[in-house]
C-alpha cells in the first residue's frame, strides 16, 4: 500500500511525499520526490534538507 500527497517547503517549492508501509516495522516510511518523480532529500529550490514535520500542506 502506498499513499502520496503534495506538500510545500517553507520556501514555497512543491514537494511530493510518498508513504510506504515499512516492512517488518509495522509503521510507515516517508520518501520525498520532485516534479520529475526523482527521489530527493533536499528542496530542489532552496537546498533545505527535507523534514516531513516542516512541510506545509496548504
Secondary structure, 3 states (H helix, E strand, C coil): CEEEEEEECCCCCEEEEEEEECCCCCCEEEEEECCCCCEECECCCCCCECCHHHCECC
